[in-house]
Amino acid sequence: RLSSGLSWASPHQLSVLAAVK
């Protein structure tokens, strides 16, 4: 389950970082 969370968290974080930038 953790892997699954990180799997979607990775792209999600990138999106957030992009938005912040």
Secondary structure, 3 states (H helix, E strand, C coil): CHHHHHHHHHHHHHHHHHHHC
